[in-house]
């Protein structure tokens, strides 16, 4: 039997939703902290309160923050890991490894859509640089370049899973698949890509930032089903 695919439920905005994820069997709870473009963003104080009452490991997501700010936020929230969403360099990852006691996770981005020709070589180089810098896990998410602006993560849209599978197969550390995953396609995603874990938020929400118990449980049932094959 293959190892069960890990599940990170992201975009947690309340203690209730964090506990819901834990009760459903999720492995990680993700909290977006002070990210201006995210509808699911909370303050450091709010994240601290949620993390303190969450029985599963908390992952804090930050975007283009200074290493000093990330160190300060980590000391307040005390998460299992910090997930870097922005333009953070391998040098910054290496610096953070010396400053914080939690794990450092890094999001890398693929364009949305499955009909695009994705050159994985630059992403492979980026992946290796972050691994060499000390990243503990990588998350392959989608970046949406439509409407004249770029949105990193939280797009609700899938990427080219063939390209994601190539990257994850070559990854030497735990690698998550993100982007557009929901109860209806999670089984296909796991079978096609073979990730260490999956990472999602909109696929188990009733509205942005509000978790849907029924969708979450359907998702977890599908993950358990594919893991038992």
N, C-alpha and C positions, 0 to 999 in steps of 0.2 A: 504493500500500500504506500502511495506517495505521501510525503509530508503534507499535512493540511496547509492550505494557503492561508497566510495571515491576512487579517482584515483591519484596516485603519479607517475609521469613520471620522471624517474631517468636518470643519465648519461648525464645531460645537459652540453654542452661544449661551448655554444655561446648564446648571447642575442637573436639572431634570433630563435634558437630552444626553448628557454625559453618562448618567446612570442608566438610561435606556440602552445606550450602545453596549455598556458593560453587561447588562442583563441579557441582551440578545446574543452575547458570545463574541463580541468584537475583541480584538487584541490590543488596539490602540485608539485613543481619542485625540483628535487634532483640534487645536484652538488657534485661530487666526488672530494675531495680536497687533493692533495699531497699524493695519495695512489700509491706507486711505481708499483704495479702489474696491475693497471687498465689502459686500453687504453683510458679511458674517463676522466682521472684525469686532473685537472687544478690547477694552483697556487692559493694562497690566494688572490693575486691581481686580477687575472682573475675572481675568484669567487665573489669578492666584486663588480666588475663592472657588472657581470651578475645579481647578486641579486638586485642591485640598480635599474635595469631596468626591473625587473620581477614583473608583477602585481598580481601574486599569491604567497602564502607563499613558501619560499625557505627552503629546508632541506639540510644541509651540512653533507656529509658522510666523516668520518675519520677512520683511522685504526691504532690501537696500538700507539696512541700519548699520551704524558704526559698530565696530567690535566692542567698544566700551559700553554702548547702549545695550547690546545683546548680552554682555556679561552682567550688567545691572539687572536687566529683565529676568535673566536666568536665576540670579540670586533671589529675586522676589518670588517667582513662580515655582521654582524647583521642579522643572519638567524632567521626563526621562530623556528627551532629546529636543534640540533646536533644529528646525527645518528651514533652510535658506531658500527663499523663493525668487530672489532678484538677480542682480548682476554680480553677486559676490564671487570673488576670484579664489583660486586655490591658495593663494598667499593668505587671504583672510580666513579660509578654513583652517590652515595651519596655525595661524595666530589664535583663533578661537579654541583650538585643541589645547593650547597652553593656558587659556584663561578660564575655561568652564569645566565643571566636573561631569556634565551630562554628555550624551552622544551628540554628534553633528550629522544631520541628514541634509542632503542637497537635492533640490529639484532640477532636472534637466528637461528641456522642452522640445517637443516635436510639433510641427504644424498640424492643425486640425484637418480631418478628411483622410480617406483611404485611397484616393485616386491621384495623389501627388507622388512624384518621384523624390524620395527622401535620400539624400546623400548621408549615410551614417558615419562616414569617416571622420568628419569634424567633431561629431558628437562622441565618437569613440575616443578621440584625442582628449576632449574635454572630460570625459568620464575617467580616463586613466589619470589625468592631472589631479582631479579631486580625490581619487582613491589614494594616490601617492601622497597627497597633502594630509590624509588622515580621516576622510569622510567615513562614517560608519555604515551608511546606507544611502542608496540613490533612489529617486522617484522619477519615473519617466511620465511626464504630464503633457498636456497640450497647451500651446500658445495660440490665441486667436488674433489674427492680424486684420480682421474685418472692421468695418465702421471707422476706418481712419485712425485707429489706435490699437495698441497691443494689450491683450489681457493675458497675464501669466497665471494659469491654473484657474479653477473654478469656472471653466468654460461650459461644462456639461456636454462636451463634444469629444468624440473619439479621435484617435490618431491612426496612422498606418500601423496596424498590429504586426505586420510582417517585419517592418523596420524595428518596432519595439522588441520583438522576439530576438532579432539579431543582437541588439544592444544588451538585452538582459542575459542572453546566453553567454555573452562575452564578459559579463560583469562578475568581478571576483568577490563582491560583498553583497549583502542582501539588497534586492532590487524590487521596487514596487511598480505596478502599472496603475496609472491614474488617467482620468479624462473620459467622461461620458459613460462610466460604468454604472449599471443599474440592475435590478433583479432580472430583467428580461434578457440581458446579454452577458451577465457575469460568468456563467458557465462556459460560454463560447470564448470569452476573454481569457480565462484561465487555461482552457485547453489549447488555444492558439498561441499564447505567449509564454506560458509556464513561469510566471513570476513567483518570487518569494512571497509577495503579498499584493493585495489590491488596496487602492486608496480612493475614496469617493466621498461626496457630500450631497450634491443635488439629486442623485439617484434615489436617495432615501429621505427626501424632504417633501412636506406638503406645500410649503412656500419657502422662499430663501431664508435660511437661518432657523427654520422650524422643522424638527425631525418628525417623520411619519412612522409610527410603530409598526404598522402592517407592512409597509415597504421594506423596512429594516429586517423584519423577521423573514419575509420572502427571500431577501438577498442572502441572509445567513443560511437558510435552508438549501439554496442553490449551491452555495460554497461547500457546505457539508456534503451535498450529493456528489459533486465532482471530485472532492477529496477522497471519497470512499470507493471510487471506481478502481 
